[in-house]
């Protein structure tokens, strides 16, 4: 299965389907990460960290690889509570936008983990985004391998961006 995901469809496909179906491991890569608010009912929304907390309570391991400094509101929430099984790492060279659920479903495309990127904002404020949702292991495996190499620091020794990343794979100071 390969399905095109456009604009607001990111919210339903990427967030709802990936997060609700994930049972073991969720790997998210994004350049920009903010305190995305996910709709949870009519006129209700909850922080992505609350969603991660529920996944964590089910035993799901969550990895978030990002390149930029997280938004202030996200860091503020993290300082109050970091969900179990949730790890963030920052690499200034990470620019991929990927969500992999259990190594069997993957979104790859242009959307960052933000309200504007994933369509949680109103139609006049969200970004125009495009991506692909797939269960094709021939597509998922090489992307998962690439992200795992970044996550484990396989490229850190030869990286020419050390001036921007003095602590390889830094985790946010909480």
Z-matrix of the N, CA and C atoms (Angstrom, degrees):
N
C 1 1.448
C 2 1.524 1 108.25
N 3 1.303 2 115.21 1 130.09
C 4 1.459 3 122.54 2 172.41
C 5 1.518 4 105.91 3 -134.57
N 6 1.325 5 115.43 4 124.35
C 7 1.462 6 120.55 5 -174.92
C 8 1.527 7 109.13 6 -130.30
N 9 1.316 8 116.67 7 131.52
C 10 1.463 9 120.88 8 176.56
C 11 1.530 10 108.82 9 -76.14
N 12 1.317 11 116.25 10 140.13
C 13 1.459 12 122.20 11 179.46
C 14 1.523 13 107.15 12 -122.58
N 15 1.325 14 116.36 13 120.63
C 16 1.459 15 120.96 14 -178.23
C 17 1.524 16 110.93 15 -122.50
N 18 1.322 17 115.31 16 138.56
C 19 1.461 18 124.18 17 169.91
C 20 1.526 19 113.29 18 48.17
N 21 1.323 20 117.92 19 -122.81
C 22 1.467 21 121.77 20 -174.36
C 23 1.526 22 112.90 21 -63.36
N 24 1.325 23 118.54 22 -20.47
C 25 1.465 24 120.38 23 178.33
C 26 1.522 25 112.18 24 -60.13
N 27 1.325 26 117.98 25 -19.09
C 28 1.460 27 121.01 26 178.05
C 29 1.530 28 110.72 27 -58.21
N 30 1.306 29 116.48 28 -38.12
C 31 1.459 30 120.78 29 -177.30
C 32 1.522 31 110.82 30 -61.95
N 33 1.333 32 117.07 31 -47.21
C 34 1.457 33 120.36 32 -179.20
C 35 1.510 34 113.19 33 -73.64
N 36 1.313 35 116.50 34 -47.42
C 37 1.462 36 119.82 35 -175.47
C 38 1.515 37 111.13 36 -74.11
N 39 1.312 38 116.70 37 -57.17
C 40 1.454 39 120.00 38 -173.25
C 41 1.523 40 111.06 39 -69.64
N 42 1.308 41 116.81 40 -52.91
C 43 1.455 42 118.10 41 -175.63
C 44 1.516 43 112.59 42 -77.53
N 45 1.314 44 116.68 43 -58.75
C 46 1.456 45 118.93 44 -173.79
C 47 1.519 46 112.00 45 -62.28
N 48 1.308 47 117.31 46 -54.90
C 49 1.458 48 120.09 47 -175.83
C 50 1.529 49 112.37 48 -66.42
N 51 1.321 50 117.01 49 -46.91
C 52 1.469 51 119.73 50 -178.04
C 53 1.520 52 111.28 51 -65.71
N 54 1.316 53 117.29 52 -47.76
C 55 1.455 54 120.09 53 -175.37
C 56 1.518 55 112.53 54 -70.48
N 57 1.319 56 117.04 55 -38.69
C 58 1.467 57 119.39 56 -178.58
C 59 1.521 58 112.53 57 -74.87
N 60 1.323 59 117.52 58 -28.78
C 61 1.464 60 119.22 59 -177.81
C 62 1.528 61 113.13 60 -90.03
N 63 1.318 62 117.71 61 -14.09
C 64 1.465 63 121.30 62 -175.87
C 65 1.525 64 110.63 63 -69.03
N 66 1.330 65 115.63 64 131.33
C 67 1.464 66 121.15 65 -178.40
C 68 1.521 67 113.88 66 -119.30
N 69 1.347 68 117.83 67 -23.55
C 70 1.457 69 119.19 68 -172.82
C 71 1.533 70 113.75 69 -127.93
N 72 1.333 71 117.09 70 -51.05
C 73 1.465 72 120.02 71 -174.08
C 74 1.522 73 110.70 72 -146.29
N 75 1.317 74 114.27 73 130.03
C 76 1.455 75 121.81 74 176.43
C 77 1.513 76 107.71 75 -118.51
N 78 1.324 77 116.66 76 124.15
C 79 1.469 78 121.31 77 178.75
C 80 1.520 79 106.73 78 -119.56
N 81 1.329 80 115.98 79 121.27
C 82 1.461 81 121.69 80 179.25
C 83 1.519 82 108.01 81 -120.56
N 84 1.318 83 115.81 82 131.11
C 85 1.458 84 121.80 83 172.66
C 86 1.517 85 107.30 84 -120.18
N 87 1.323 86 115.91 85 135.87
C 88 1.456 87 121.18 86 -177.63
C 89 1.525 88 108.63 87 -156.80
N 90 1.299 89 116.56 88 147.56
C 91 1.462 90 118.75 89 175.34
C 92 1.523 91 109.76 90 -76.32
N 93 1.299 92 116.62 91 -41.77
C 94 1.455 93 123.30 92 -173.26
C 95 1.526 94 108.75 93 -119.88
N 96 1.315 95 117.09 94 131.79
C 97 1.464 96 120.50 95 179.07
C 98 1.524 97 109.77 96 -129.97
N 99 1.331 98 113.90 97 128.15
C 100 1.463 99 121.20 98 179.24
C 101 1.519 100 109.30 99 -129.86
N 102 1.318 101 115.96 100 174.15
C 103 1.462 102 120.95 101 177.63
C 104 1.526 103 108.60 102 -79.32
N 105 1.305 104 114.22 103 73.72
C 106 1.463 105 122.26 104 178.82
C 107 1.519 106 109.69 105 -59.85
N 108 1.322 107 116.90 106 135.35
C 109 1.460 108 121.42 107 176.24
C 110 1.519 109 108.84 108 -107.00
N 111 1.325 110 114.68 109 120.06
C 112 1.454 111 123.33 110 -174.91
C 113 1.519 112 109.01 111 -96.57
N 114 1.346 113 117.61 112 127.27
C 115 1.463 114 119.10 113 177.24
C 116 1.528 115 111.10 114 -56.75
N 117 1.345 116 115.73 115 134.72
C 118 1.462 117 120.68 116 -179.49
C 119 1.523 118 111.70 117 -127.67
N 120 1.290 119 116.80 118 11.72
C 121 1.458 120 122.22 119 -179.71
C 122 1.507 121 108.94 120 159.92
N 123 1.326 122 116.44 121 178.01
C 124 1.464 123 118.63 122 178.57
C 125 1.528 124 111.06 123 -58.97
N 126 1.307 125 115.08 124 120.45
C 127 1.466 126 122.60 125 178.44
C 128 1.524 127 113.95 126 58.53
N 129 1.322 128 116.35 127 25.73
C 130 1.458 129 120.85 128 178.23
C 131 1.512 130 109.09 129 -127.78
N 132 1.326 131 115.73 130 148.61
C 133 1.456 132 121.10 131 177.11
C 134 1.520 133 108.10 132 -149.03
N 135 1.321 134 115.50 133 154.29
C 136 1.467 135 119.88 134 176.94
C 137 1.513 136 108.99 135 -132.51
N 138 1.303 137 115.29 136 152.43
C 139 1.454 138 121.89 137 -179.48
C 140 1.525 139 110.13 138 -61.17
N 141 1.316 140 115.80 139 146.03
C 142 1.463 141 120.92 140 176.10
C 143 1.530 142 110.13 141 -57.74
N 144 1.332 143 117.67 142 -29.15
C 145 1.463 144 120.34 143 178.23
C 146 1.529 145 111.38 144 -68.07
N 147 1.333 146 117.15 145 -31.75
C 148 1.464 147 119.89 146 174.29
C 149 1.527 148 109.96 147 -66.75
N 150 1.325 149 116.26 148 -40.10
C 151 1.460 150 121.18 149 177.15
C 152 1.532 151 109.25 150 -62.70
N 153 1.335 152 116.37 151 -46.09
C 154 1.457 153 119.93 152 177.49
C 155 1.527 154 110.93 153 -60.50
N 156 1.324 155 117.13 154 -36.95
C 157 1.462 156 121.18 155 178.49
C 158 1.523 157 111.73 156 -61.85
N 159 1.331 158 116.67 157 -41.31
C 160 1.470 159 120.05 158 178.39
C 161 1.524 160 110.96 159 -67.08
N 162 1.331 161 116.32 160 -40.77
C 163 1.464 162 119.37 161 176.65
C 164 1.524 163 110.18 162 -62.29
N 165 1.309 164 115.74 163 -44.77
C 166 1.456 165 121.65 164 -179.91
C 167 1.528 166 110.70 165 -59.64
N 168 1.315 167 116.82 166 -40.91
C 169 1.465 168 120.77 167 179.30
C 170 1.527 169 111.51 168 -63.00
N 171 1.332 170 116.35 169 -24.81
C 172 1.474 171 121.34 170 176.15
C 173 1.526 172 111.16 171 -86.38
N 174 1.338 173 117.70 172 0.29
C 175 1.450 174 121.52 173 178.51
C 176 1.513 175 114.91 174 91.78
N 177 1.325 176 117.47 175 10.67
C 178 1.461 177 121.23 176 179.85
C 179 1.527 178 109.24 177 -77.61
N 180 1.340 179 116.39 178 130.57
C 181 1.464 180 122.30 179 173.68
C 182 1.523 181 107.18 180 -83.68
N 183 1.335 182 117.51 181 129.70
C 184 1.462 183 121.78 182 -177.62
C 185 1.516 184 108.80 183 -120.69
N 186 1.336 185 115.47 184 124.61
C 187 1.461 186 122.15 185 175.61
C 188 1.514 187 108.15 186 -117.46
N 189 1.318 188 115.65 187 130.43
C 190 1.461 189 121.35 188 178.29
C 191 1.526 190 108.09 189 -124.07
N 192 1.324 191 115.45 190 111.48
C 193 1.459 192 122.94 191 178.44
C 194 1.521 193 107.50 192 -103.93
N 195 1.338 194 116.13 193 126.48
C 196 1.467 195 119.38 194 -176.56
C 197 1.521 196 109.28 195 -143.01
N 198 1.336 197 115.95 196 163.48
C 199 1.460 198 118.85 197 -178.35
C 200 1.518 199 113.34 198 -106.97
N 201 1.301 200 118.03 199 -32.10
C 202 1.457 201 120.86 200 -176.02
C 203 1.515 202 112.03 201 -96.45
N 204 1.306 203 115.39 202 167.84
C 205 1.459 204 120.80 203 175.13
C 206 1.523 205 107.59 204 -68.48
N 207 1.332 206 118.35 205 129.48
C 208 1.468 207 120.03 206 179.01
C 209 1.526 208 110.71 207 -59.86
N 210 1.317 209 115.38 208 155.82
C 211 1.462 210 120.31 209 179.72
C 212 1.526 211 110.66 210 -62.99
N 213 1.326 212 115.43 211 155.26
C 214 1.460 213 121.39 212 178.37
C 215 1.521 214 113.05 213 -55.89
N 216 1.351 215 118.29 214 -47.68
C 217 1.467 216 118.47 215 179.58
C 218 1.534 217 113.32 216 -60.74
N 219 1.329 218 117.59 217 -36.27
C 220 1.462 219 120.10 218 178.31
C 221 1.531 220 110.22 219 -67.08
N 222 1.318 221 116.90 220 -45.80
C 223 1.463 222 120.18 221 178.70
C 224 1.534 223 111.18 222 -61.59
N 225 1.318 224 116.50 223 -38.47
C 226 1.466 225 120.57 224 178.60
C 227 1.526 226 110.50 225 -61.34
N 228 1.336 227 117.15 226 -43.56
C 229 1.464 228 120.94 227 177.97
C 230 1.530 229 110.95 228 -65.66
N 231 1.329 230 115.84 229 -40.66
C 232 1.462 231 120.03 230 179.49
C 233 1.525 232 111.44 231 -62.81
N 234 1.336 233 116.65 232 -36.07
C 235 1.465 234 120.17 233 179.85
C 236 1.527 235 110.80 234 -65.66
N 237 1.327 236 116.02 235 -28.67
C 238 1.463 237 119.80 236 177.86
C 239 1.525 238 111.81 237 -77.83
N 240 1.351 239 115.65 238 -37.60
C 241 1.470 240 118.51 239 -177.76
C 242 1.528 241 110.59 240 -165.93
N 243 1.321 242 115.75 241 125.15
C 244 1.463 243 121.68 242 173.37
C 245 1.523 244 106.71 243 -103.48
N 246 1.336 245 117.32 244 121.29
C 247 1.468 246 118.53 245 179.33
C 248 1.530 247 110.97 246 -59.41
N 249 1.327 248 115.88 247 145.91
C 250 1.465 249 120.03 248 173.38
C 251 1.517 250 107.89 249 -60.76
N 252 1.299 251 116.28 250 154.75
C 253 1.470 252 122.43 251 177.01
C 254 1.529 253 112.94 252 63.53
N 255 1.321 254 117.66 253 15.89
C 256 1.470 255 121.64 254 -178.79
C 257 1.524 256 108.44 255 -114.81
N 258 1.339 257 116.00 256 124.44
C 259 1.456 258 121.02 257 178.40
C 260 1.522 259 109.53 258 -132.11
N 261 1.310 260 115.57 259 134.10
C 262 1.465 261 122.22 260 174.81
C 263 1.519 262 108.05 261 -112.28
N 264 1.316 263 115.39 262 141.29
C 265 1.458 264 120.64 263 171.75
C 266 1.513 265 107.89 264 -137.00
N 267 1.339 266 114.05 265 145.28
C 268 1.459 267 120.10 266 -178.09
C 269 1.520 268 110.31 267 -116.11
N 270 1.319 269 115.54 268 128.26
C 271 1.458 270 122.53 269 173.82
C 272 1.522 271 106.29 270 -133.14
N 273 1.331 272 118.64 271 117.65
C 274 1.465 273 120.83 272 -176.44
C 275 1.533 274 114.19 273 -59.18
N 276 1.314 275 117.09 274 -18.92
C 277 1.468 276 119.71 275 -179.92
C 278 1.522 277 112.72 276 -89.47
N 279 1.319 278 118.28 277 -10.62
C 280 1.471 279 121.26 278 -179.54
C 281 1.526 280 109.01 279 -71.95
N 282 1.298 281 116.75 280 117.71
C 283 1.454 282 120.55 281 -179.30
C 284 1.526 283 111.86 282 -129.74
N 285 1.311 284 117.38 283 -4.17
C 286 1.467 285 121.60 284 -179.65
C 287 1.520 286 110.45 285 -66.98
N 288 1.306 287 115.65 286 148.00
C 289 1.459 288 122.12 287 173.71
C 290 1.519 289 106.17 288 -117.22
N 291 1.335 290 115.20 289 103.76
C 292 1.459 291 121.13 290 -171.64
C 293 1.526 292 109.27 291 -142.74
N 294 1.324 293 116.10 292 142.87
C 295 1.458 294 122.51 293 169.19
C 296 1.522 295 105.92 294 -130.15
N 297 1.335 296 116.51 295 122.69
C 298 1.459 297 120.93 296 177.92
C 299 1.529 298 107.74 297 -122.42
N 300 1.322 299 115.55 298 121.86
C 301 1.459 300 121.76 299 179.32
C 302 1.520 301 109.27 300 -106.95
N 303 1.323 302 115.39 301 115.81
C 304 1.467 303 123.01 302 176.47
C 305 1.517 304 114.32 303 57.03
N 306 1.320 305 117.82 304 21.49
C 307 1.452 306 120.67 305 179.92
C 308 1.514 307 113.84 306 66.99
N 309 1.347 308 116.29 307 12.31
C 310 1.470 309 118.88 308 -176.80
C 311 1.529 310 114.38 309 -125.41
N 312 1.315 311 117.33 310 -12.58
C 313 1.467 312 121.69 311 175.99
C 314 1.526 313 107.19 312 -134.67
N 315 1.345 314 116.45 313 138.59
C 316 1.462 315 118.75 314 -177.22
C 317 1.523 316 110.73 315 -143.49
N 318 1.327 317 113.80 316 138.13
C 319 1.458 318 122.44 317 165.67
C 320 1.516 319 106.14 318 -106.47
N 321 1.305 320 116.82 319 133.71
C 322 1.465 321 121.53 320 170.25
C 323 1.523 322 106.06 321 -137.48
N 324 1.315 323 116.35 322 130.62
C 325 1.452 324 119.31 323 -177.21
C 326 1.507 325 112.34 324 179.31
N 327 1.313 326 115.58 325 -149.94
C 328 1.461 327 120.76 326 -171.83
C 329 1.520 328 114.49 327 -98.67
N 330 1.339 329 118.66 328 -12.31
C 331 1.462 330 121.41 329 -170.45
C 332 1.524 331 113.79 330 -81.56
N 333 1.334 332 115.81 331 126.91
C 334 1.457 333 122.33 332 171.74
C 335 1.528 334 109.39 333 -78.53
N 336 1.332 335 116.08 334 168.28
C 337 1.458 336 121.91 335 177.15
C 338 1.535 337 108.88 336 -81.90
N 339 1.315 338 114.67 337 69.54
C 340 1.468 339 123.32 338 179.95
C 341 1.520 340 108.42 339 -139.99
N 342 1.314 341 116.60 340 162.08
C 343 1.462 342 120.41 341 177.10
C 344 1.509 343 112.23 342 -63.03
N 345 1.329 344 117.17 343 -40.66
C 346 1.467 345 120.54 344 179.39
C 347 1.528 346 110.81 345 -67.52
N 348 1.321 347 116.69 346 -36.20
C 349 1.460 348 120.62 347 -178.23
C 350 1.511 349 112.98 348 -73.63
N 351 1.330 350 117.03 349 -44.84
C 352 1.456 351 119.94 350 -174.74
C 353 1.521 352 113.50 351 -94.11
N 354 1.315 353 117.94 352 5.63
C 355 1.456 354 120.40 353 171.56
C 356 1.504 355 116.01 354 89.83
N 357 1.327 356 118.56 355 11.03
C 358 1.457 357 120.31 356 -179.83
C 359 1.524 358 112.24 357 -76.47
N 360 1.304 359 117.30 358 -15.79
C 361 1.473 360 121.26 359 177.28
C 362 1.523 361 109.19 360 -81.58
N 363 1.317 362 117.00 361 167.19
C 364 1.459 363 121.74 362 176.98
C 365 1.518 364 111.57 363 -64.94
N 366 1.305 365 116.39 364 162.67
C 367 1.468 366 121.62 365 -174.48
C 368 1.522 367 113.48 366 -59.12
N 369 1.321 368 118.19 367 -25.26
C 370 1.466 369 120.73 368 179.93
C 371 1.522 370 112.99 369 -88.11
N 372 1.347 371 116.70 370 -6.07
C 373 1.473 372 119.50 371 -175.61
C 374 1.522 373 113.66 372 -119.85
N 375 1.306 374 117.97 373 -15.05
C 376 1.471 375 118.14 374 -177.17
C 377 1.520 376 110.22 375 -83.90
N 378 1.323 377 114.05 376 159.64
C 379 1.460 378 120.73 377 -179.66
C 380 1.526 379 111.04 378 -78.11
N 381 1.321 380 115.40 379 159.60
C 382 1.453 381 121.27 380 170.06
C 383 1.523 382 106.14 381 -88.03
N 384 1.311 383 117.09 382 115.03
C 385 1.462 384 122.45 383 -173.13
C 386 1.524 385 110.72 384 -127.16
N 387 1.321 386 115.40 385 155.19
C 388 1.458 387 121.53 386 176.22
C 389 1.517 388 108.88 387 -143.03
N 390 1.322 389 115.53 388 144.08
C 391 1.451 390 120.34 389 178.51
C 392 1.513 391 110.83 390 -163.32
N 393 1.316 392 114.84 391 -175.99
C 394 1.458 393 122.17 392 -179.05
C 395 1.523 394 108.35 393 -129.82
N 396 1.319 395 116.92 394 137.68
C 397 1.459 396 125.08 395 175.42
C 398 1.517 397 106.18 396 -113.62
N 399 1.330 398 117.29 397 126.12
C 400 1.460 399 119.14 398 -174.17
C 401 1.515 400 112.51 399 -146.65
N 402 1.320 401 114.56 400 157.95
C 403 1.463 402 121.59 401 170.13
C 404 1.527 403 110.71 402 -117.90
N 405 1.333 404 116.42 403 14.02
C 406 1.466 405 122.51 404 -179.22
C 407 1.528 406 109.73 405 -76.98
N 408 1.329 407 116.26 406 109.30
C 409 1.463 408 120.32 407 -177.91
C 410 1.520 409 112.80 408 -61.78
N 411 1.326 410 117.40 409 -28.61
C 412 1.468 411 120.28 410 177.76
C 413 1.524 412 111.14 411 -64.64
N 414 1.314 413 117.83 412 -22.76
C 415 1.470 414 122.23 413 175.33
C 416 1.535 415 111.12 414 -93.31
N 417 1.319 416 116.34 415 -38.80
C 418 1.462 417 120.94 416 -175.51
C 419 1.532 418 111.93 417 -70.08
N 420 1.308 419 117.45 418 -47.08
C 421 1.465 420 120.96 419 -172.67
C 422 1.532 421 114.34 420 -57.72
N 423 1.355 422 119.85 421 -47.47
C 424 1.473 423 117.34 422 -179.84
C 425 1.530 424 113.02 423 -65.88
N 426 1.321 425 117.39 424 -33.13
C 427 1.468 426 120.13 425 178.16
C 428 1.527 427 109.16 426 -69.98
N 429 1.323 428 117.10 427 -44.21
C 430 1.470 429 120.90 428 178.15
C 431 1.525 430 110.47 429 -60.76
N 432 1.337 431 117.22 430 -40.77
C 433 1.469 432 120.54 431 178.64
C 434 1.531 433 110.94 432 -63.60
N 435 1.342 434 116.94 433 -43.02
C 436 1.460 435 120.78 434 179.29
C 437 1.537 436 110.24 435 -61.12
N 438 1.329 437 116.69 436 -46.83
C 439 1.462 438 120.32 437 -179.06
C 440 1.527 439 111.03 438 -64.73
N 441 1.318 440 117.04 439 -37.85
C 442 1.457 441 120.32 440 178.74
C 443 1.528 442 110.82 441 -65.01
N 444 1.334 443 117.53 442 -37.38
C 445 1.468 444 120.66 443 176.49
C 446 1.529 445 110.98 444 -62.66
N 447 1.327 446 116.23 445 -41.24
C 448 1.471 447 119.76 446 177.44
C 449 1.530 448 109.19 447 -65.04
N 450 1.326 449 116.27 448 -47.50
C 451 1.462 450 122.79 449 -177.63
C 452 1.527 451 112.14 450 -56.82
N 453 1.325 452 116.06 451 -40.21
C 454 1.465 453 120.23 452 -176.50
C 455 1.526 454 113.05 453 -88.01
N 456 1.336 455 117.61 454 -2.01
C 457 1.457 456 121.13 455 176.43
C 458 1.513 457 114.92 456 82.69
N 459 1.317 458 117.87 457 21.10
C 460 1.459 459 121.39 458 -178.00
C 461 1.530 460 113.01 459 -59.42
N 462 1.319 461 118.18 460 -23.09
C 463 1.460 462 121.77 461 -177.24
C 464 1.535 463 113.23 462 -103.20
N 465 1.307 464 117.31 463 -4.29
C 466 1.469 465 120.30 464 -173.13
C 467 1.531 466 113.49 465 -62.47
N 468 1.321 467 118.33 466 -40.99
C 469 1.470 468 120.38 467 -176.93
C 470 1.522 469 112.64 468 -61.70
N 471 1.320 470 117.77 469 -35.43
C 472 1.464 471 121.89 470 -176.61
C 473 1.527 472 113.55 471 -99.65
N 474 1.315 473 117.65 472 8.53
C 475 1.467 474 121.39 473 -174.40
C 476 1.531 475 111.23 474 -77.79
N 477 1.320 476 116.07 475 134.41
C 478 1.473 477 121.45 476 176.29
C 479 1.532 478 112.62 477 -93.06
N 480 1.311 479 117.75 478 10.73
C 481 1.464 480 121.35 479 -179.02
C 482 1.526 481 111.77 480 -108.44
N 483 1.320 482 117.42 481 21.67
C 484 1.459 483 120.63 482 -176.05
C 485 1.525 484 112.96 483 -61.26
N 486 1.333 485 117.32 484 -25.96
C 487 1.459 486 119.50 485 177.52
C 488 1.534 487 111.21 486 -63.66
N 489 1.325 488 116.91 487 -25.09
C 490 1.462 489 121.94 488 -179.77
C 491 1.520 490 111.01 489 -96.85
N 492 1.298 491 116.67 490 -7.71
C 493 1.459 492 121.57 491 -175.84
C 494 1.524 493 108.15 492 -141.07
N 495 1.320 494 118.21 493 67.79
C 496 1.466 495 120.30 494 -175.64
C 497 1.526 496 113.42 495 -63.32
N 498 1.317 497 116.63 496 -24.82
C 499 1.456 498 120.94 497 176.14
C 500 1.527 499 106.06 498 -115.03
N 501 1.323 500 117.98 499 102.13
C 502 1.465 501 118.63 500 -177.60
C 503 1.524 502 112.06 501 -53.99
N 504 1.310 503 114.43 502 135.41
C 505 1.449 504 122.36 503 178.80
C 506 1.522 505 112.38 504 52.49
N 507 1.331 506 115.29 505 48.17
C 508 1.449 507 119.37 506 -177.82
C 509 1.524 508 111.54 507 -63.92
N 510 1.310 509 114.44 508 144.30
C 511 1.444 510 121.53 509 174.17
C 512 1.524 511 107.06 510 -104.55
N 513 1.320 512 117.80 511 150.95
C 514 1.476 513 118.97 512 -175.59
C 515 1.524 514 112.28 513 -60.99
N 516 1.326 515 115.16 514 140.14
C 517 1.458 516 120.68 515 175.58
C 518 1.511 517 108.50 516 -79.09
N 519 1.312 518 115.90 517 118.31
C 520 1.460 519 120.18 518 -176.84
C 521 1.507 520 111.78 519 -112.27
